[in-house]
Amino acid sequence: MAIIHTPARSGDALTALLISAGVVLLALLTLYLVGFDQGAISRSGMYMHELMHDGRHLLGVPCH
């Protein structure tokens, strides 16, 4: 029995790279909003801070 491997097309690799980069950027944005924003970027005042308060403590990020 032989195992045949065909290399992936370059388009598939590029698509996977773009999706991976998008996921990483979305994760970093979410981490910033949960951990450090406190309404500065989101323009929500204390709403974002209060909404993400427990998330900050869960991640170990000091917020007060």
PDB file of N, H, CA, C and O in Angstrom:
ATOM      1  N   MET A   1       0.846  -1.164   0.000  1.00  0.00           N
ATOM      2  CA  MET A   1       0.000   0.000   0.000  1.00  0.00           C
ATOM      3  C   MET A   1       0.900   1.239   0.000  1.00  0.00           C
ATOM      4  O   MET A   1       1.827   1.345   0.804  1.00  0.00           O
ATOM      5  N   ALA A   2       0.622   2.152  -0.891  1.00  0.00           N
ATOM      6  H   ALA A   2      -0.131   2.067  -1.543  1.00  0.00           H
ATOM      7  CA  ALA A   2       1.439   3.363  -1.022  1.00  0.00           C
ATOM      8  C   ALA A   2       0.647   4.575  -0.562  1.00  0.00           C
ATOM      9  O   ALA A   2      -0.557   4.677  -0.797  1.00  0.00           O
ATOM     10  N   ILE A   3       1.336   5.481   0.090  1.00  0.00           N
ATOM     11  H   ILE A   3       2.314   5.398   0.281  1.00  0.00           H
ATOM     12  CA  ILE A   3       0.727   6.740   0.508  1.00  0.00           C
ATOM     13  C   ILE A   3       1.149   7.798  -0.492  1.00  0.00           C
ATOM     14  O   ILE A   3       2.338   8.040  -0.698  1.00  0.00           O
ATOM     15  N   ILE A   4       0.178   8.413  -1.099  1.00  0.00           N
ATOM     16  H   ILE A   4      -0.788   8.216  -0.932  1.00  0.00           H
ATOM     17  CA  ILE A   4       0.459   9.443  -2.097  1.00  0.00           C
ATOM     18  C   ILE A   4       0.133  10.794  -1.496  1.00  0.00           C
ATOM     19  O   ILE A   4      -0.965  11.016  -0.986  1.00  0.00           O
ATOM     20  N   HIS A   5       1.093  11.684  -1.561  1.00  0.00           N
ATOM     21  H   HIS A   5       1.985  11.504  -1.974  1.00  0.00           H
ATOM     22  CA  HIS A   5       0.905  13.037  -1.021  1.00  0.00           C
ATOM     23  C   HIS A   5       1.005  14.034  -2.157  1.00  0.00           C
ATOM     24  O   HIS A   5       2.001  14.077  -2.880  1.00  0.00           O
ATOM     25  N   THR A   6      -0.019  14.822  -2.302  1.00  0.00           N
ATOM     26  H   THR A   6      -0.827  14.787  -1.715  1.00  0.00           H
ATOM     27  CA  THR A   6       0.029  15.887  -3.300  1.00  0.00           C
ATOM     28  C   THR A   6       0.134  17.206  -2.559  1.00  0.00           C
ATOM     29  O   THR A   6      -0.656  17.464  -1.650  1.00  0.00           O
ATOM     30  N   PRO A   7       1.075  18.033  -2.919  1.00  0.00           N
ATOM     31  CA  PRO A   7       1.234  19.305  -2.221  1.00  0.00           C
ATOM     32  C   PRO A   7       0.020  20.203  -2.415  1.00  0.00           C
ATOM     33  O   PRO A   7      -0.627  20.189  -3.463  1.00  0.00           O
ATOM     34  N   ALA A   8      -0.270  20.976  -1.390  1.00  0.00           N
ATOM     35  H   ALA A   8       0.254  20.988  -0.539  1.00  0.00           H
ATOM     36  CA  ALA A   8      -1.410  21.894  -1.453  1.00  0.00           C
ATOM     37  C   ALA A   8      -1.140  22.987  -2.468  1.00  0.00           C
ATOM     38  O   ALA A   8      -0.001  23.400  -2.684  1.00  0.00           O
ATOM     39  N   ARG A   9      -2.206  23.436  -3.076  1.00  0.00           N
ATOM     40  H   ARG A   9      -3.131  23.100  -2.901  1.00  0.00           H
ATOM     41  CA  ARG A   9      -2.054  24.544  -4.014  1.00  0.00           C
ATOM     42  C   ARG A   9      -1.692  25.795  -3.239  1.00  0.00           C
ATOM     43  O   ARG A   9      -2.040  25.922  -2.065  1.00  0.00           O
ATOM     44  N   SER A  10      -0.997  26.717  -3.881  1.00  0.00           N
ATOM     45  H   SER A  10      -0.714  26.613  -4.835  1.00  0.00           H
ATOM     46  CA  SER A  10      -0.561  27.933  -3.200  1.00  0.00           C
ATOM     47  C   SER A  10      -1.749  28.792  -2.789  1.00  0.00           C
ATOM     48  O   SER A  10      -1.662  29.526  -1.804  1.00  0.00           O
ATOM     49  N   GLY A  11      -2.846  28.716  -3.516  1.00  0.00           N
ATOM     50  H   GLY A  11      -2.916  28.120  -4.316  1.00  0.00           H
ATOM     51  CA  GLY A  11      -4.046  29.472  -3.150  1.00  0.00           C
ATOM     52  C   GLY A  11      -4.629  29.005  -1.835  1.00  0.00           C
ATOM     53  O   GLY A  11      -5.108  29.812  -1.038  1.00  0.00           O
ATOM     54  N   ASP A  12      -4.589  27.685  -1.603  1.00  0.00           N
ATOM     55  H   ASP A  12      -4.199  27.029  -2.250  1.00  0.00           H
ATOM     56  CA  ASP A  12      -5.080  27.144  -0.340  1.00  0.00           C
ATOM     57  C   ASP A  12      -4.209  27.595   0.828  1.00  0.00           C
ATOM     58  O   ASP A  12      -4.720  27.919   1.900  1.00  0.00           O
ATOM     59  N   ALA A  13      -2.914  27.616   0.622  1.00  0.00           N
ATOM     60  H   ALA A  13      -2.499  27.353  -0.249  1.00  0.00           H
ATOM     61  CA  ALA A  13      -2.003  28.051   1.682  1.00  0.00           C
ATOM     62  C   ALA A  13      -2.198  29.534   1.988  1.00  0.00           C
ATOM     63  O   ALA A  13      -2.155  29.944   3.149  1.00  0.00           O
ATOM     64  N   LEU A  14      -2.411  30.329   0.954  1.00  0.00           N
ATOM     65  H   LEU A  14      -2.446  29.996   0.011  1.00  0.00           H
ATOM     66  CA  LEU A  14      -2.629  31.762   1.162  1.00  0.00           C
ATOM     67  C   LEU A  14      -3.943  32.008   1.894  1.00  0.00           C
ATOM     68  O   LEU A  14      -4.015  32.863   2.777  1.00  0.00           O
ATOM     69  N   THR A  15      -4.969  31.266   1.532  1.00  0.00           N
ATOM     70  H   THR A  15      -4.910  30.572   0.816  1.00  0.00           H
ATOM     71  CA  THR A  15      -6.259  31.403   2.221  1.00  0.00           C
ATOM     72  C   THR A  15      -6.119  31.031   3.693  1.00  0.00           C
ATOM     73  O   THR A  15      -6.638  31.733   4.561  1.00  0.00           O
ATOM     74  N   ALA A  16      -5.433  29.948   3.976  1.00  0.00           N
ATOM     75  H   ALA A  16      -5.012  29.378   3.270  1.00  0.00           H
ATOM     76  CA  ALA A  16      -5.226  29.535   5.366  1.00  0.00           C
ATOM     77  C   ALA A  16      -4.432  30.579   6.136  1.00  0.00           C
ATOM     78  O   ALA A  16      -4.713  30.838   7.306  1.00  0.00           O
ATOM     79  N   LEU A  17      -3.445  31.175   5.488  1.00  0.00           N
ATOM     80  H   LEU A  17      -3.217  30.964   4.538  1.00  0.00           H
ATOM     81  CA  LEU A  17      -2.638  32.214   6.129  1.00  0.00           C
ATOM     82  C   LEU A  17      -3.486  33.447   6.441  1.00  0.00           C
ATOM     83  O   LEU A  17      -3.370  34.018   7.526  1.00  0.00           O
ATOM     84  N   LEU A  18      -4.326  33.856   5.513  1.00  0.00           N
ATOM     85  H   LEU A  18      -4.420  33.392   4.632  1.00  0.00           H
ATOM     86  CA  LEU A  18      -5.181  35.028   5.733  1.00  0.00           C
ATOM     87  C   LEU A  18      -6.206  34.772   6.832  1.00  0.00           C
ATOM     88  O   LEU A  18      -6.470  35.649   7.654  1.00  0.00           O
ATOM     89  N   ILE A  19      -6.776  33.593   6.847  1.00  0.00           N
ATOM     90  H   ILE A  19      -6.562  32.881   6.178  1.00  0.00           H
ATOM     91  CA  ILE A  19      -7.738  33.261   7.901  1.00  0.00           C
ATOM     92  C   ILE A  19      -7.045  33.232   9.254  1.00  0.00           C
ATOM     93  O   ILE A  19      -7.590  33.733  10.237  1.00  0.00           O
ATOM     94  N   SER A  20      -5.849  32.653   9.319  1.00  0.00           N
ATOM     95  H   SER A  20      -5.406  32.246   8.520  1.00  0.00           H
ATOM     96  CA  SER A  20      -5.099  32.610  10.572  1.00  0.00           C
ATOM     97  C   SER A  20      -4.748  34.010  11.063  1.00  0.00           C
ATOM     98  O   SER A  20      -4.858  34.300  12.254  1.00  0.00           O
ATOM     99  N   ALA A  21      -4.326  34.873  10.148  1.00  0.00           N
ATOM    100  H   ALA A  21      -4.236  34.637   9.181  1.00  0.00           H
ATOM    101  CA  ALA A  21      -3.987  36.250  10.520  1.00  0.00           C
ATOM    102  C   ALA A  21      -5.229  36.985  11.024  1.00  0.00           C
ATOM    103  O   ALA A  21      -5.150  37.746  11.988  1.00  0.00           O
ATOM    104  N   GLY A  22      -6.367  36.761  10.381  1.00  0.00           N
ATOM    105  H   GLY A  22      -6.431  36.143   9.598  1.00  0.00           H
ATOM    106  CA  GLY A  22      -7.611  37.391  10.829  1.00  0.00           C
ATOM    107  C   GLY A  22      -8.024  36.942  12.211  1.00  0.00           C
ATOM    108  O   GLY A  22      -8.466  37.750  13.028  1.00  0.00           O
ATOM    109  N   VAL A  23      -7.883  35.651  12.478  1.00  0.00           N
ATOM    110  H   VAL A  23      -7.524  34.994  11.814  1.00  0.00           H
ATOM    111  CA  VAL A  23      -8.236  35.118  13.794  1.00  0.00           C
ATOM    112  C   VAL A  23      -7.313  35.689  14.869  1.00  0.00           C
ATOM    113  O   VAL A  23      -7.773  36.043  15.954  1.00  0.00           O
ATOM    114  N   VAL A  24      -6.020  35.779  14.575  1.00  0.00           N
ATOM    115  H   VAL A  24      -5.647  35.491  13.693  1.00  0.00           H
ATOM    116  CA  VAL A  24      -5.068  36.339  15.536  1.00  0.00           C
ATOM    117  C   VAL A  24      -5.375  37.810  15.807  1.00  0.00           C
ATOM    118  O   VAL A  24      -5.354  38.243  16.959  1.00  0.00           O
ATOM    119  N   LEU A  25      -5.656  38.575  14.767  1.00  0.00           N
ATOM    120  H   LEU A  25      -5.673  38.223  13.831  1.00  0.00           H
ATOM    121  CA  LEU A  25      -5.983  39.993  14.966  1.00  0.00           C
ATOM    122  C   LEU A  25      -7.270  40.162  15.765  1.00  0.00           C
ATOM    123  O   LEU A  25      -7.348  41.035  16.630  1.00  0.00           O
ATOM    124  N   LEU A  26      -8.274  39.346  15.489  1.00  0.00           N
ATOM    125  H   LEU A  26      -8.210  38.638  14.787  1.00  0.00           H
ATOM    126  CA  LEU A  26      -9.517  39.418  16.248  1.00  0.00           C
ATOM    127  C   LEU A  26      -9.291  39.046  17.712  1.00  0.00           C
ATOM    128  O   LEU A  26      -9.874  39.658  18.607  1.00  0.00           O
ATOM    129  N   ALA A  27      -8.449  38.050  17.956  1.00  0.00           N
ATOM    130  H   ALA A  27      -7.974  37.553  17.230  1.00  0.00           H
ATOM    131  CA  ALA A  27      -8.140  37.657  19.333  1.00  0.00           C
ATOM    132  C   ALA A  27      -7.393  38.765  20.072  1.00  0.00           C
ATOM    133  O   ALA A  27      -7.670  39.027  21.243  1.00  0.00           O
ATOM    134  N   LEU A  28      -6.445  39.419  19.390  1.00  0.00           N
ATOM    135  H   LEU A  28      -6.220  39.206  18.439  1.00  0.00           H
ATOM    136  CA  LEU A  28      -5.714  40.517  20.033  1.00  0.00           C
ATOM    137  C   LEU A  28      -6.629  41.707  20.311  1.00  0.00           C
ATOM    138  O   LEU A  28      -6.501  42.349  21.353  1.00  0.00           O
ATOM    139  N   LEU A  29      -7.543  42.006  19.402  1.00  0.00           N
ATOM    140  H   LEU A  29      -7.647  41.484  18.555  1.00  0.00           H
ATOM    141  CA  LEU A  29      -8.497  43.090  19.626  1.00  0.00           C
ATOM    142  C   LEU A  29      -9.397  42.771  20.814  1.00  0.00           C
ATOM    143  O   LEU A  29      -9.664  43.635  21.649  1.00  0.00           O
ATOM    144  N   THR A  30      -9.857  41.537  20.883  1.00  0.00           N
ATOM    145  H   THR A  30      -9.640  40.835  20.205  1.00  0.00           H
ATOM    146  CA  THR A  30     -10.702  41.134  22.012  1.00  0.00           C
ATOM    147  C   THR A  30      -9.942  41.206  23.324  1.00  0.00           C
ATOM    148  O   THR A  30     -10.479  41.672  24.329  1.00  0.00           O
ATOM    149  N   LEU A  31      -8.708  40.752  23.324  1.00  0.00           N
ATOM    150  H   LEU A  31      -8.271  40.373  22.508  1.00  0.00           H
ATOM    151  CA  LEU A  31      -7.885  40.829  24.536  1.00  0.00           C
ATOM    152  C   LEU A  31      -7.681  42.279  24.964  1.00  0.00           C
ATOM    153  O   LEU A  31      -7.732  42.592  26.153  1.00  0.00           O
ATOM    154  N   TYR A  32      -7.449  43.163  23.994  1.00  0.00           N
ATOM    155  H   TYR A  32      -7.407  42.908  23.028  1.00  0.00           H
ATOM    156  CA  TYR A  32      -7.279  44.579  24.327  1.00  0.00           C
ATOM    157  C   TYR A  32      -8.560  45.150  24.923  1.00  0.00           C
ATOM    158  O   TYR A  32      -8.519  45.844  25.939  1.00  0.00           O
ATOM    159  N   LEU A  33      -9.699  44.859  24.294  1.00  0.00           N
ATOM    160  H   LEU A  33      -9.732  44.296  23.469  1.00  0.00           H
ATOM    161  CA  LEU A  33     -10.963  45.405  24.786  1.00  0.00           C
ATOM    162  C   LEU A  33     -11.289  44.898  26.182  1.00  0.00           C
ATOM    163  O   LEU A  33     -11.770  45.652  27.027  1.00  0.00           O
ATOM    164  N   VAL A  34     -11.025  43.614  26.421  1.00  0.00           N
ATOM    165  H   VAL A  34     -10.634  43.001  25.734  1.00  0.00           H
ATOM    166  CA  VAL A  34     -11.319  43.046  27.737  1.00  0.00           C
ATOM    167  C   VAL A  34     -10.325  43.544  28.777  1.00  0.00           C
ATOM    168  O   VAL A  34     -10.711  43.867  29.901  1.00  0.00           O
ATOM    169  N   GLY A  35      -9.052  43.607  28.411  1.00  0.00           N
ATOM    170  H   GLY A  35      -8.739  43.344  27.499  1.00  0.00           H
ATOM    171  CA  GLY A  35      -8.030  43.871  29.407  1.00  0.00           C
ATOM    172  C   GLY A  35      -7.687  45.315  29.649  1.00  0.00           C
ATOM    173  O   GLY A  35      -7.407  45.699  30.785  1.00  0.00           O
ATOM    174  N   PHE A  36      -7.700  46.136  28.601  1.00  0.00           N
ATOM    175  H   PHE A  36      -7.927  45.823  27.679  1.00  0.00           H
ATOM    176  CA  PHE A  36      -7.093  47.447  28.760  1.00  0.00           C
ATOM    177  C   PHE A  36      -7.913  48.634  28.283  1.00  0.00           C
ATOM    178  O   PHE A  36      -7.556  49.772  28.589  1.00  0.00           O
ATOM    179  N   ASP A  37      -8.980  48.422  27.559  1.00  0.00           N
ATOM    180  H   ASP A  37      -9.270  47.498  27.310  1.00  0.00           H
ATOM    181  CA  ASP A  37      -9.679  49.526  26.904  1.00  0.00           C
ATOM    182  C   ASP A  37     -10.310  50.501  27.891  1.00  0.00           C
ATOM    183  O   ASP A  37     -10.007  51.694  27.846  1.00  0.00           O
ATOM    184  N   GLN A  38     -11.156  50.037  28.758  1.00  0.00           N
ATOM    185  H   GLN A  38     -11.401  49.069  28.795  1.00  0.00           H
ATOM    186  CA  GLN A  38     -11.868  50.839  29.744  1.00  0.00           C
ATOM    187  C   GLN A  38     -12.609  52.021  29.113  1.00  0.00           C
ATOM    188  O   GLN A  38     -12.736  53.081  29.726  1.00  0.00           O
ATOM    189  N   GLY A  39     -13.092  51.831  27.896  1.00  0.00           N
ATOM    190  H   GLY A  39     -12.989  50.970  27.398  1.00  0.00           H
ATOM    191  CA  GLY A  39     -13.923  52.842  27.256  1.00  0.00           C
ATOM    192  C   GLY A  39     -13.183  53.831  26.390  1.00  0.00           C
ATOM    193  O   GLY A  39     -13.835  54.659  25.755  1.00  0.00           O
ATOM    194  N   ALA A  40     -11.863  53.802  26.321  1.00  0.00           N
ATOM    195  H   ALA A  40     -11.334  53.129  26.837  1.00  0.00           H
ATOM    196  CA  ALA A  40     -11.110  54.789  25.554  1.00  0.00           C
ATOM    197  C   ALA A  40     -11.323  54.634  24.052  1.00  0.00           C
ATOM    198  O   ALA A  40     -11.565  55.625  23.363  1.00  0.00           O
ATOM    199  N   ILE A  41     -11.239  53.435  23.540  1.00  0.00           N
ATOM    200  H   ILE A  41     -11.042  52.630  24.100  1.00  0.00           H
ATOM    201  CA  ILE A  41     -11.412  53.191  22.115  1.00  0.00           C
ATOM    202  C   ILE A  41     -12.875  52.921  21.785  1.00  0.00           C
ATOM    203  O   ILE A  41     -13.379  53.383  20.761  1.00  0.00           O
ATOM    204  N   SER A  42     -13.543  52.188  22.635  1.00  0.00           N
ATOM    205  H   SER A  42     -13.133  51.813  23.467  1.00  0.00           H
ATOM    206  CA  SER A  42     -14.914  51.783  22.340  1.00  0.00           C
ATOM    207  C   SER A  42     -15.914  52.913  22.514  1.00  0.00           C
ATOM    208  O   SER A  42     -17.061  52.792  22.083  1.00  0.00           O
ATOM    209  N   ARG A  43     -15.502  53.998  23.131  1.00  0.00           N
ATOM    210  H   ARG A  43     -14.571  54.096  23.480  1.00  0.00           H
ATOM    211  CA  ARG A  43     -16.357  55.166  23.353  1.00  0.00           C
ATOM    212  C   ARG A  43     -17.650  54.822  24.097  1.00  0.00           C
ATOM    213  O   ARG A  43     -18.691  55.444  23.889  1.00  0.00           O
ATOM    214  N   SER A  44     -17.553  53.832  24.954  1.00  0.00           N
ATOM    215  H   SER A  44     -16.707  53.326  25.122  1.00  0.00           H
ATOM    216  CA  SER A  44     -18.738  53.432  25.706  1.00  0.00           C
ATOM    217  C   SER A  44     -18.643  53.847  27.169  1.00  0.00           C
ATOM    218  O   SER A  44     -19.484  53.463  27.982  1.00  0.00           O
ATOM    219  N   GLY A  45     -17.642  54.615  27.498  1.00  0.00           N
ATOM    220  H   GLY A  45     -16.959  54.927  26.838  1.00  0.00           H
ATOM    221  CA  GLY A  45     -17.491  55.059  28.878  1.00  0.00           C
ATOM    222  C   GLY A  45     -17.225  53.887  29.789  1.00  0.00           C
ATOM    223  O   GLY A  45     -16.390  53.035  29.482  1.00  0.00           O
ATOM    224  N   MET A  46     -17.911  53.835  30.883  1.00  0.00           N
ATOM    225  H   MET A  46     -18.588  54.527  31.132  1.00  0.00           H
ATOM    226  CA  MET A  46     -17.706  52.770  31.858  1.00  0.00           C
ATOM    227  C   MET A  46     -18.480  51.506  31.500  1.00  0.00           C
ATOM    228  O   MET A  46     -18.318  50.484  32.167  1.00  0.00           O
ATOM    229  N   TYR A  47     -19.317  51.551  30.466  1.00  0.00           N
ATOM    230  H   TYR A  47     -19.448  52.381  29.925  1.00  0.00           H
ATOM    231  CA  TYR A  47     -20.105  50.378  30.094  1.00  0.00           C
ATOM    232  C   TYR A  47     -19.199  49.196  29.750  1.00  0.00           C
ATOM    233  O   TYR A  47     -19.419  48.088  30.237  1.00  0.00           O
ATOM    234  N   MET A  48     -18.188  49.422  28.919  1.00  0.00           N
ATOM    235  H   MET A  48     -18.009  50.323  28.523  1.00  0.00           H
ATOM    236  CA  MET A  48     -17.281  48.340  28.534  1.00  0.00           C
ATOM    237  C   MET A  48     -16.503  47.847  29.746  1.00  0.00           C
ATOM    238  O   MET A  48     -16.293  46.646  29.911  1.00  0.00           O
ATOM    239  N   HIS A  49     -16.081  48.775  30.587  1.00  0.00           N
ATOM    240  H   HIS A  49     -16.251  49.751  30.453  1.00  0.00           H
ATOM    241  CA  HIS A  49     -15.331  48.386  31.788  1.00  0.00           C
ATOM    242  C   HIS A  49     -16.182  47.491  32.681  1.00  0.00           C
ATOM    243  O   HIS A  49     -15.712  46.454  33.148  1.00  0.00           O
ATOM    244  N   GLU A  50     -17.416  47.881  32.917  1.00  0.00           N
ATOM    245  H   GLU A  50     -17.798  48.724  32.537  1.00  0.00           H
ATOM    246  CA  GLU A  50     -18.281  47.100  33.788  1.00  0.00           C
ATOM    247  C   GLU A  50     -18.669  45.774  33.149  1.00  0.00           C
ATOM    248  O   GLU A  50     -18.794  44.762  33.839  1.00  0.00           O
ATOM    249  N   LEU A  51     -18.860  45.776  31.834  1.00  0.00           N
ATOM    250  H   LEU A  51     -18.758  46.598  31.273  1.00  0.00           H
ATOM    251  CA  LEU A  51     -19.228  44.547  31.135  1.00  0.00           C
ATOM    252  C   LEU A  51     -18.097  43.528  31.191  1.00  0.00           C
ATOM    253  O   LEU A  51     -18.347  42.332  31.340  1.00  0.00           O
ATOM    254  N   MET A  52     -16.874  43.986  31.073  1.00  0.00           N
ATOM    255  H   MET A  52     -16.671  44.957  30.952  1.00  0.00           H
ATOM    256  CA  MET A  52     -15.727  43.088  31.027  1.00  0.00           C
ATOM    257  C   MET A  52     -15.014  42.941  32.369  1.00  0.00           C
ATOM    258  O   MET A  52     -13.947  42.331  32.428  1.00  0.00           O
ATOM    259  N   HIS A  53     -15.570  43.478  33.428  1.00  0.00           N
ATOM    260  H   HIS A  53     -16.437  43.974  33.380  1.00  0.00           H
ATOM    261  CA  HIS A  53     -14.927  43.491  34.734  1.00  0.00           C
ATOM    262  C   HIS A  53     -14.547  42.081  35.205  1.00  0.00           C
ATOM    263  O   HIS A  53     -13.409  41.842  35.610  1.00  0.00           O
ATOM    264  N   ASP A  54     -15.498  41.163  35.148  1.00  0.00           N
ATOM    265  H   ASP A  54     -16.422  41.357  34.818  1.00  0.00           H
ATOM    266  CA  ASP A  54     -15.214  39.800  35.594  1.00  0.00           C
ATOM    267  C   ASP A  54     -14.207  39.124  34.679  1.00  0.00           C
ATOM    268  O   ASP A  54     -13.407  38.306  35.134  1.00  0.00           O
ATOM    269  N   GLY A  55     -14.237  39.455  33.400  1.00  0.00           N
ATOM    270  H   GLY A  55     -14.887  40.119  33.030  1.00  0.00           H
ATOM    271  CA  GLY A  55     -13.263  38.892  32.466  1.00  0.00           C
ATOM    272  C   GLY A  55     -11.852  39.325  32.797  1.00  0.00           C
ATOM    273  O   GLY A  55     -10.908  38.548  32.655  1.00  0.00           O
ATOM    274  N   ARG A  56     -11.705  40.565  33.238  1.00  0.00           N
ATOM    275  H   ARG A  56     -12.472  41.196  33.353  1.00  0.00           H
ATOM    276  CA  ARG A  56     -10.382  41.048  33.642  1.00  0.00           C
ATOM    277  C   ARG A  56      -9.854  40.237  34.819  1.00  0.00           C
ATOM    278  O   ARG A  56      -8.698  39.813  34.828  1.00  0.00           O
ATOM    279  N   HIS A  57     -10.707  40.031  35.800  1.00  0.00           N
ATOM    280  H   HIS A  57     -11.646  40.376  35.792  1.00  0.00           H
ATOM    281  CA  HIS A  57     -10.269  39.270  36.970  1.00  0.00           C
ATOM    282  C   HIS A  57      -9.981  37.823  36.605  1.00  0.00           C
ATOM    283  O   HIS A  57      -9.049  37.225  37.143  1.00  0.00           O
ATOM    284  N   LEU A  58     -10.770  37.250  35.698  1.00  0.00           N
ATOM    285  H   LEU A  58     -11.527  37.736  35.262  1.00  0.00           H
ATOM    286  CA  LEU A  58     -10.550  35.883  35.273  1.00  0.00           C
ATOM    287  C   LEU A  58      -9.203  35.739  34.570  1.00  0.00           C
ATOM    288  O   LEU A  58      -8.516  34.733  34.748  1.00  0.00           O
ATOM    289  N   LEU A  59      -8.820  36.739  33.773  1.00  0.00           N
ATOM    290  H   LEU A  59      -9.378  37.556  33.629  1.00  0.00           H
ATOM    291  CA  LEU A  59      -7.536  36.711  33.064  1.00  0.00           C
ATOM    292  C   LEU A  59      -6.369  37.155  33.940  1.00  0.00           C
ATOM    293  O   LEU A  59      -5.211  37.014  33.547  1.00  0.00           O
ATOM    294  N   GLY A  60      -6.664  37.688  35.119  1.00  0.00           N
ATOM    295  H   GLY A  60      -7.604  37.803  35.439  1.00  0.00           H
ATOM    296  CA  GLY A  60      -5.597  38.121  36.010  1.00  0.00           C
ATOM    297  C   GLY A  60      -5.095  39.528  35.711  1.00  0.00           C
ATOM    298  O   GLY A  60      -4.013  39.904  36.162  1.00  0.00           O
ATOM    299  N   VAL A  61      -5.865  40.311  34.957  1.00  0.00           N
ATOM    300  H   VAL A  61      -6.744  40.006  34.591  1.00  0.00           H
ATOM    301  CA  VAL A  61      -5.479  41.681  34.629  1.00  0.00           C
ATOM    302  C   VAL A  61      -6.032  42.596  35.712  1.00  0.00           C
ATOM    303  O   VAL A  61      -7.243  42.620  35.929  1.00  0.00           O
ATOM    304  N   PRO A  62      -5.178  43.349  36.398  1.00  0.00           N
ATOM    305  CA  PRO A  62      -5.687  44.253  37.435  1.00  0.00           C
ATOM    306  C   PRO A  62      -6.455  45.408  36.823  1.00  0.00           C
ATOM    307  O   PRO A  62      -6.024  45.990  35.827  1.00  0.00           O
ATOM    308  N   CYS A  63      -7.586  45.739  37.413  1.00  0.00           N
ATOM    309  H   CYS A  63      -7.936  45.266  38.222  1.00  0.00           H
ATOM    310  CA  CYS A  63      -8.354  46.852  36.862  1.00  0.00           C
ATOM    311  C   CYS A  63      -8.728  47.858  37.937  1.00  0.00           C
ATOM    312  O   CYS A  63      -9.310  48.898  37.630  1.00  0.00           O
ATOM    313  N   HIS A  64      -8.411  47.573  39.172  1.00  0.00           N
ATOM    314  H   HIS A  64      -7.938  46.728  39.421  1.00  0.00           H
ATOM    315  CA  HIS A  64      -8.641  48.561  40.234  1.00  0.00           C
ATOM    316  C   HIS A  64      -7.767  48.230  41.416  1.00  0.00           C
ATOM    317  O   HIS A  64      -7.800  48.935  42.425  1.00  0.00           O
TER     318      HIS A  64
END
